[in-house]
């Protein structure tokens, strides 16, 4: 059940002196905390510090920009002056755990001249002996590392991204000695949208544990209209989570693209100069899976263009691939294609496959770079940036390509649970677009943009 501010107003009126002294001593006058919470942020702080014989347990968050990370840093640093304080801060991936604007980076700034900060072992230790440790849990087995550890406070940053089994397991480490006066507290900071969204919604949002729906609507330090406008540029799924803070939304077939949205981007007679070209290959898996290949162009005006597709059910697609490369690179000595990207499937021998394709192309005079790219996330998640780009007109579709209607059908029918038809055409195009944005536009030192493009 969501906790209403009026509940806490009553609590404050009944125990005003206790909570007033608590906030003044451990938050407002805490030498390790450099900012003050805005009024609604004090409510989850009170919840985390209720006197209890067990532990306090809460969820904080809804849409974006509610100040959850700053609040998490305050809660993590609240008892750094107490020698019996042991805090654990978690997140799914190491990069986000220690990256810019993370709890780690905020506390590094706040505690830089006063605490011992170990960037290798990821801990912050105060002169009093209090300790904050930081751990990533991107794999189920990592939870075993904390099973013998004890913490008075656990702060799960973006808790919905952690697996439910890890969130449940972390309760085992919430314990203290009898003479430790600090309250035990388990604090989840999160927007909806990760693997544990349903668990958190059932446990806190509609369950009987405290939930504080803080987001951009409550934050007095931001330009709300400006931020709302930026959130409206997100795809439909992220709007549900980041703009509306909708814990009950579940992605479904048809949410990524409609037929009208796809067909609105069909064009012919494109004359804009080419800047960079990728051929993306989705290798055929088992059974009736298809080998699919796409020609994906980045144009000089910044638009993206799906020029062509081909596919086959054959598990020996060499002739189709060669025909496709010759079609789009008629001059082997001056190929238009900048790079060929092959999705690295699980199992098998990727190095052998890579060498095979390289040797095959060299035999026909094509010295085009070929790389393997290991996919991350489900096909549905990988396709989201591409579908969003098509929906808003940033990626155009060649109406004259034989398989473009099939591609639009696949985009419409993409299923979050992986059921239904295999989206091979979409997967090849998603591979090419994601490579363009992460490895080319995101890091131009890896590939020289335009280096292999002919006249």
VEXDREN-2710 file (C-alpha; in Angstrom, 1 decimal):
% VEXDREN-2710
k/r/px/py/pz
1/UNK/0.0/0.0/0.0
2/UNK/1.4/3.4/-0.9
3/UNK/2.2/5.5/2.2
4/UNK/0.4/8.8/2.1
5/UNK/2.2/12.0/3.3
6/UNK/-0.7/12.5/5.8
7/UNK/0.3/9.3/7.5
8/UNK/3.7/10.7/8.2
9/UNK/2.4/14.1/9.2
10/UNK/0.5/12.2/12.0
11/UNK/3.6/10.3/12.8
12/UNK/5.7/13.5/13.0
13/UNK/3.1/15.2/15.2
14/UNK/3.1/12.3/17.6
15/UNK/6.9/11.9/17.7
16/UNK/8.0/15.3/16.5
17/UNK/11.0/15.7/18.8
18/UNK/12.4/12.3/18.0
19/UNK/12.2/12.7/14.2
20/UNK/13.2/16.4/14.3
21/UNK/16.4/15.5/16.3
22/UNK/17.1/12.5/14.0
23/UNK/16.9/14.5/10.8
24/UNK/18.9/17.4/12.3
25/UNK/21.7/15.2/13.6
26/UNK/22.0/12.5/10.9
27/UNK/21.0/14.5/7.8
28/UNK/21.0/18.3/8.0
29/UNK/24.0/18.5/10.2
30/UNK/25.8/15.5/8.9
31/UNK/29.3/16.5/7.8
32/UNK/29.3/13.8/5.0
33/UNK/26.0/15.0/3.4
34/UNK/26.4/18.1/1.3
35/UNK/22.7/18.6/0.3
36/UNK/19.4/18.8/2.1
37/UNK/16.5/16.6/1.0
38/UNK/13.4/18.4/-0.3
39/UNK/10.4/17.9/1.9
40/UNK/8.9/14.8/0.4
41/UNK/12.3/13.1/0.4
42/UNK/12.2/13.2/4.2
43/UNK/9.3/10.8/4.4
44/UNK/11.3/7.7/3.1
45/UNK/14.2/8.8/5.4
46/UNK/11.7/8.6/8.4
47/UNK/10.5/5.2/7.2
48/UNK/14.1/3.9/7.0
49/UNK/14.7/5.0/10.6
50/UNK/11.5/3.9/12.4
51/UNK/12.3/2.2/15.8
52/UNK/11.5/-1.5/15.2
53/UNK/12.2/-4.9/16.5
54/UNK/12.7/-6.3/13.0
55/UNK/13.7/-4.1/10.0
56/UNK/12.3/-1.3/7.9
57/UNK/11.7/-2.1/4.2
58/UNK/10.6/0.3/1.5
59/UNK/10.5/1.1/-2.2
60/UNK/11.2/4.7/-3.4
61/UNK/10.6/5.7/-7.0
62/UNK/8.2/5.9/-10.0
63/UNK/9.1/8.0/-13.1
64/UNK/12.4/9.6/-13.8
65/UNK/14.3/12.5/-12.1
66/UNK/12.8/12.3/-8.6
67/UNK/16.2/12.6/-6.9
68/UNK/16.4/8.9/-6.0
69/UNK/20.2/8.7/-6.4
70/UNK/20.8/11.8/-4.3
71/UNK/18.4/10.4/-1.7
72/UNK/20.3/7.0/-1.9
73/UNK/23.6/8.8/-1.2
74/UNK/22.0/10.6/1.8
75/UNK/20.7/7.3/3.2
76/UNK/24.0/5.5/2.6
77/UNK/25.9/8.3/4.4
78/UNK/23.4/8.9/7.2
79/UNK/25.3/7.0/9.9
80/UNK/29.0/7.4/8.8
81/UNK/29.7/8.9/12.2
82/UNK/28.6/5.7/13.9
83/UNK/31.3/3.0/14.3
84/UNK/28.7/0.1/14.2
85/UNK/27.3/1.2/10.8
86/UNK/27.7/-1.2/7.9
87/UNK/26.0/-0.3/4.6
88/UNK/25.8/-2.2/1.3
89/UNK/25.0/-0.3/-2.0
90/UNK/24.1/-2.5/-4.9
91/UNK/23.4/-2.2/-8.6
92/UNK/23.1/-4.6/-11.5
93/UNK/26.3/-3.7/-13.5
94/UNK/29.7/-2.4/-12.3
95/UNK/29.7/0.5/-14.9
96/UNK/26.4/1.9/-13.5
97/UNK/27.4/1.2/-9.9
98/UNK/30.6/3.4/-10.2
99/UNK/29.7/5.6/-13.2
100/UNK/28.9/9.4/-13.3
101/UNK/26.0/10.5/-11.1
102/UNK/26.0/7.2/-9.3
103/UNK/25.7/6.9/-5.5
104/UNK/29.4/6.0/-5.6
105/UNK/30.4/9.1/-7.5
106/UNK/28.3/11.4/-5.3
107/UNK/29.8/10.0/-2.1
108/UNK/33.3/10.2/-3.5
109/UNK/32.7/13.9/-3.9
110/UNK/31.1/14.3/-0.5
111/UNK/33.6/12.3/1.4
112/UNK/36.8/13.0/-0.6
113/UNK/38.7/14.8/2.1
114/UNK/37.4/13.0/5.2
115/UNK/37.1/9.3/4.5
116/UNK/39.2/6.4/3.2
117/UNK/38.0/5.7/-0.3
118/UNK/39.2/2.5/-2.0
119/UNK/38.4/2.5/-5.7
120/UNK/39.7/-1.0/-6.3
121/UNK/37.7/-2.8/-3.5
122/UNK/34.9/-0.2/-3.7
123/UNK/34.4/0.9/-0.2
124/UNK/34.2/4.1/1.8
125/UNK/35.4/4.0/5.4
126/UNK/34.9/6.9/7.8
127/UNK/37.3/7.9/10.6
128/UNK/34.7/6.5/13.1
129/UNK/35.0/3.0/11.4
130/UNK/31.7/3.0/9.6
131/UNK/31.8/1.3/6.2
132/UNK/29.9/1.6/3.0
133/UNK/30.6/-1.2/0.5
134/UNK/29.5/-1.2/-3.2
135/UNK/28.8/-4.4/-5.1
136/UNK/27.4/-5.3/-8.6
137/UNK/25.1/-8.3/-9.0
138/UNK/25.0/-8.9/-12.7
139/UNK/25.1/-12.7/-12.2
140/UNK/23.1/-15.0/-10.0
141/UNK/26.3/-16.5/-8.4
142/UNK/27.5/-13.1/-7.2
143/UNK/24.9/-13.2/-4.4
144/UNK/27.0/-15.9/-2.7
145/UNK/29.7/-13.3/-1.9
146/UNK/27.5/-11.6/0.7
147/UNK/25.8/-14.6/2.4
148/UNK/28.2/-14.4/5.4
149/UNK/28.3/-10.6/5.5
150/UNK/26.3/-8.4/7.9
151/UNK/24.8/-5.0/7.1
152/UNK/22.6/-2.6/9.1
153/UNK/21.4/-1.0/5.8
154/UNK/21.1/-2.2/2.2
155/UNK/20.5/0.3/-0.5
156/UNK/19.5/-1.3/-3.9
157/UNK/20.0/1.3/-6.6
158/UNK/17.6/0.7/-9.6
159/UNK/16.3/-2.4/-7.7
160/UNK/14.0/-3.4/-10.6
161/UNK/17.0/-4.3/-12.6
162/UNK/18.2/-6.9/-10.0
163/UNK/16.7/-10.3/-10.2
164/UNK/14.0/-11.1/-7.6
165/UNK/16.1/-14.0/-6.3
166/UNK/19.0/-11.6/-5.5
167/UNK/16.7/-9.0/-3.8
168/UNK/15.3/-11.7/-1.6
169/UNK/18.7/-13.2/-0.9
170/UNK/20.1/-9.9/0.3
171/UNK/17.7/-9.9/3.2
172/UNK/19.9/-12.6/4.7
173/UNK/22.7/-10.0/5.2
174/UNK/20.5/-7.5/7.1
175/UNK/21.5/-8.2/10.7
176/UNK/23.3/-6.6/13.6
177/UNK/24.6/-7.3/17.1
178/UNK/22.2/-6.8/20.0
179/UNK/24.0/-3.8/21.3
180/UNK/23.8/-1.9/18.0
181/UNK/21.2/0.9/18.3
182/UNK/20.9/1.6/14.6
183/UNK/17.7/0.4/12.9
184/UNK/18.0/-2.2/10.2
185/UNK/16.7/-1.0/6.9
186/UNK/16.3/-2.4/3.4
187/UNK/15.8/0.4/0.8
188/UNK/14.9/-0.1/-2.8
189/UNK/15.4/2.9/-5.2
190/UNK/14.0/2.3/-8.6
191/UNK/11.9/3.2/-11.6
192/UNK/9.8/0.4/-13.1
193/UNK/11.1/-1.4/-16.1
194/UNK/13.6/-4.1/-15.0
195/UNK/13.2/-7.8/-14.5
196/UNK/11.8/-7.4/-11.0
197/UNK/9.2/-4.8/-11.8
198/UNK/6.3/-7.2/-11.2
199/UNK/7.8/-8.4/-7.9
200/UNK/8.3/-4.8/-6.6
201/UNK/4.9/-3.8/-7.7
202/UNK/3.2/-6.7/-6.0
203/UNK/5.3/-6.3/-2.8
204/UNK/5.2/-2.6/-2.4
205/UNK/3.1/-0.6/-4.9
206/UNK/0.0/-2.7/-4.4
207/UNK/1.3/-4.8/-1.5
208/UNK/1.5/-3.9/2.2
209/UNK/5.0/-2.6/2.3
210/UNK/5.8/1.2/2.2
211/UNK/6.0/2.7/-1.2
212/UNK/7.0/6.4/-2.0
213/UNK/6.2/7.4/-5.6
214/UNK/8.8/10.1/-6.0
215/UNK/9.6/11.3/-9.5
216/UNK/9.9/14.4/-11.7
217/UNK/6.5/15.7/-10.6
218/UNK/7.7/16.1/-7.0
219/UNK/11.3/17.4/-7.5
220/UNK/11.3/21.2/-6.8
221/UNK/14.8/21.6/-8.3
222/UNK/14.0/20.8/-12.0
223/UNK/12.2/22.5/-14.8
224/UNK/9.2/20.2/-14.9
225/UNK/7.8/21.2/-18.3
226/UNK/11.2/21.0/-19.9
227/UNK/11.9/17.6/-18.4
228/UNK/8.4/16.3/-19.3
229/UNK/9.0/17.4/-22.9
230/UNK/12.3/15.4/-23.0
231/UNK/10.6/12.3/-21.7
232/UNK/8.0/12.5/-24.4
233/UNK/10.7/11.8/-26.9
234/UNK/11.2/8.3/-25.4
235/UNK/9.7/5.2/-27.0
236/UNK/6.3/4.1/-25.7
237/UNK/7.7/1.6/-23.3
238/UNK/10.1/4.0/-21.6
239/UNK/7.4/6.6/-21.5
240/UNK/5.3/4.2/-19.4
241/UNK/8.2/3.7/-17.0
242/UNK/10.0/7.1/-17.0
243/UNK/7.3/9.6/-17.7
244/UNK/4.3/8.0/-16.1
245/UNK/6.0/5.8/-13.5
246/UNK/3.7/3.0/-14.4
247/UNK/4.6/-0.1/-12.3
248/UNK/1.7/-2.1/-13.7
249/UNK/2.6/-1.7/-17.4
250/UNK/3.7/-4.8/-19.2
251/UNK/5.2/-4.6/-22.8
252/UNK/3.1/-6.4/-25.3
253/UNK/3.0/-7.2/-29.0
254/UNK/2.4/-4.1/-31.1
255/UNK/3.8/-1.6/-28.6
256/UNK/7.0/-1.0/-30.6
257/UNK/5.6/-0.2/-34.0
258/UNK/2.3/0.0/-35.8
259/UNK/1.8/-0.7/-39.5
260/UNK/0.9/2.9/-40.2
261/UNK/4.1/4.1/-38.4
262/UNK/6.3/1.7/-40.5
263/UNK/4.6/2.4/-43.8
264/UNK/4.9/6.1/-43.2
265/UNK/8.7/5.8/-43.5
266/UNK/8.7/4.0/-46.9
267/UNK/10.5/6.1/-49.6
268/UNK/11.9/5.7/-53.1
269/UNK/14.5/7.5/-55.1
270/UNK/16.8/8.5/-52.2
271/UNK/19.6/10.8/-53.5
272/UNK/21.3/11.9/-50.2
273/UNK/25.0/11.1/-50.2
274/UNK/26.2/8.0/-48.2
275/UNK/28.4/8.6/-45.2
276/UNK/28.7/5.1/-43.7
277/UNK/27.3/1.7/-44.7
278/UNK/26.9/-1.5/-42.6
279/UNK/26.0/-5.0/-43.8
280/UNK/24.5/-6.8/-40.8
281/UNK/24.1/-10.6/-40.7
282/UNK/21.9/-12.6/-38.5
283/UNK/23.1/-16.2/-38.8
284/UNK/20.6/-19.0/-39.0
285/UNK/20.0/-21.0/-35.9
286/UNK/18.4/-24.4/-35.6
287/UNK/15.2/-25.7/-37.2
288/UNK/13.3/-23.2/-39.4
289/UNK/15.4/-20.2/-38.5
290/UNK/16.4/-17.9/-41.3
291/UNK/19.8/-16.4/-42.4
292/UNK/19.1/-12.7/-42.8
293/UNK/21.3/-9.9/-44.2
294/UNK/20.6/-6.2/-44.2
295/UNK/22.2/-3.1/-45.9
296/UNK/22.0/-0.3/-43.4
297/UNK/23.1/3.2/-44.4
298/UNK/24.0/6.3/-42.4
299/UNK/23.5/9.3/-44.7
300/UNK/25.4/12.6/-44.9
301/UNK/22.3/14.5/-43.5
302/UNK/22.2/12.3/-40.4
303/UNK/19.2/10.2/-41.5
304/UNK/19.5/6.4/-41.4
305/UNK/18.2/4.2/-44.2
306/UNK/17.4/0.5/-44.4
307/UNK/18.3/0.0/-48.1
308/UNK/17.8/-3.7/-48.6
309/UNK/17.3/-7.1/-47.1
310/UNK/17.7/-10.7/-48.1
311/UNK/17.1/-14.0/-46.3
312/UNK/17.3/-17.7/-46.8
313/UNK/16.5/-20.8/-44.7
314/UNK/19.7/-22.5/-46.0
315/UNK/22.4/-23.2/-43.4
316/UNK/24.9/-22.7/-46.2
317/UNK/24.1/-19.1/-47.4
318/UNK/27.4/-18.3/-49.1
319/UNK/25.9/-17.6/-52.5
320/UNK/23.1/-15.4/-51.1
321/UNK/25.7/-13.4/-49.1
322/UNK/28.0/-13.0/-52.1
323/UNK/25.2/-11.9/-54.4
324/UNK/24.1/-9.3/-51.7
325/UNK/27.6/-7.9/-51.3
326/UNK/28.2/-7.7/-55.1
327/UNK/24.8/-6.0/-55.5
328/UNK/25.8/-3.2/-53.0
329/UNK/29.5/-3.2/-53.8
330/UNK/29.8/-3.6/-57.6
331/UNK/33.5/-2.4/-57.5
332/UNK/35.6/-4.7/-55.3
333/UNK/38.5/-2.3/-55.3
334/UNK/36.4/0.5/-54.0
335/UNK/33.6/-1.0/-51.9
336/UNK/30.8/1.2/-50.6
337/UNK/30.2/-0.9/-47.5
338/UNK/32.3/0.3/-44.5
339/UNK/32.0/-2.9/-42.4
340/UNK/30.2/-6.2/-42.2
341/UNK/28.9/-7.1/-38.7
342/UNK/27.9/-10.7/-37.9
343/UNK/25.9/-11.5/-34.8
344/UNK/27.9/-13.9/-32.6
345/UNK/25.7/-16.8/-31.8
346/UNK/26.1/-18.9/-28.6
347/UNK/28.1/-22.1/-29.0
348/UNK/30.0/-23.1/-32.1
349/UNK/33.3/-21.6/-33.1
350/UNK/33.0/-17.8/-33.8
351/UNK/36.6/-17.4/-34.7
352/UNK/36.3/-20.2/-37.4
353/UNK/33.1/-18.6/-38.8
354/UNK/34.8/-15.2/-38.9
355/UNK/37.9/-16.6/-40.8
356/UNK/35.6/-18.4/-43.2
357/UNK/33.7/-15.3/-44.2
358/UNK/36.9/-13.3/-44.5
359/UNK/38.5/-15.9/-46.7
360/UNK/35.3/-16.2/-48.8
361/UNK/35.2/-12.4/-49.5
362/UNK/39.0/-12.2/-50.2
363/UNK/38.6/-14.9/-52.8
364/UNK/36.3/-12.6/-54.7
365/UNK/38.5/-9.5/-54.2
366/UNK/36.6/-7.9/-51.3
367/UNK/38.7/-6.5/-48.5
368/UNK/35.8/-5.3/-46.3
369/UNK/36.4/-5.4/-42.5
370/UNK/34.3/-8.1/-40.8
371/UNK/33.6/-8.2/-37.1
372/UNK/31.7/-10.4/-34.7
373/UNK/29.3/-8.7/-32.3
374/UNK/27.9/-10.4/-29.3
375/UNK/24.2/-9.4/-28.7
376/UNK/23.0/-8.2/-25.3
377/UNK/19.5/-8.6/-24.1
378/UNK/16.5/-10.2/-25.8
379/UNK/15.6/-9.6/-29.5
380/UNK/12.7/-7.4/-28.3
381/UNK/15.0/-5.2/-26.2
382/UNK/17.7/-5.0/-28.9
383/UNK/15.0/-3.9/-31.4
384/UNK/13.6/-1.1/-29.3
385/UNK/16.0/1.7/-30.5
386/UNK/15.5/0.8/-34.1
387/UNK/11.7/0.7/-33.8
388/UNK/11.7/4.1/-32.0
389/UNK/13.9/5.5/-34.7
390/UNK/11.5/4.4/-37.4
391/UNK/8.5/5.6/-35.5
392/UNK/9.9/9.1/-35.3
393/UNK/11.2/9.3/-38.9
394/UNK/14.9/9.1/-38.2
395/UNK/15.2/5.8/-40.0
396/UNK/13.7/5.6/-43.5
397/UNK/12.8/2.3/-45.3
398/UNK/13.4/1.5/-49.0
399/UNK/10.0/0.7/-50.5
400/UNK/11.7/-1.1/-53.4
401/UNK/13.3/-3.8/-51.2
402/UNK/11.7/-7.1/-51.7
403/UNK/11.5/-8.0/-48.0
404/UNK/10.5/-4.6/-46.5
405/UNK/6.9/-5.6/-45.9
406/UNK/8.1/-8.7/-44.1
407/UNK/10.4/-6.5/-42.0
408/UNK/7.5/-4.2/-41.0
409/UNK/5.4/-7.3/-40.2
410/UNK/8.2/-8.6/-37.9
411/UNK/8.4/-5.3/-36.1
412/UNK/4.7/-5.2/-35.5
413/UNK/4.6/-8.8/-34.2
414/UNK/7.7/-8.6/-31.9
415/UNK/6.9/-10.3/-28.7
416/UNK/8.5/-9.4/-25.3
417/UNK/8.4/-13.1/-24.3
418/UNK/10.2/-14.3/-27.4
419/UNK/7.2/-16.2/-28.7
420/UNK/5.9/-16.1/-32.2
421/UNK/7.8/-15.8/-35.5
422/UNK/11.5/-15.3/-35.3
423/UNK/12.3/-11.7/-36.2
424/UNK/15.4/-12.4/-38.3
425/UNK/15.1/-9.3/-40.5
426/UNK/14.6/-7.1/-37.5
427/UNK/17.4/-8.7/-35.7
428/UNK/19.9/-8.1/-38.6
429/UNK/18.8/-4.4/-38.8
430/UNK/18.9/-4.0/-35.0
431/UNK/22.4/-5.4/-35.0
432/UNK/23.5/-2.9/-37.7
433/UNK/21.9/0.1/-36.1
434/UNK/23.2/-0.7/-32.6
435/UNK/26.7/-1.2/-33.9
436/UNK/26.4/2.2/-35.7
437/UNK/25.5/4.0/-32.6
438/UNK/27.7/2.3/-30.1
439/UNK/30.9/1.5/-32.1
440/UNK/30.9/4.1/-34.8
441/UNK/29.0/7.3/-33.8
442/UNK/29.7/6.6/-30.1
443/UNK/33.4/5.9/-30.6
444/UNK/34.8/7.1/-33.9
445/UNK/38.3/6.1/-32.9
446/UNK/37.4/2.4/-33.4
447/UNK/36.3/2.8/-37.0
448/UNK/37.2/5.7/-39.4
449/UNK/33.8/6.9/-40.5
450/UNK/33.5/6.9/-44.3
451/UNK/36.9/5.4/-44.8
452/UNK/35.7/2.6/-47.1
453/UNK/33.0/4.5/-49.0
454/UNK/33.3/4.8/-52.8
455/UNK/32.1/7.5/-55.0
END
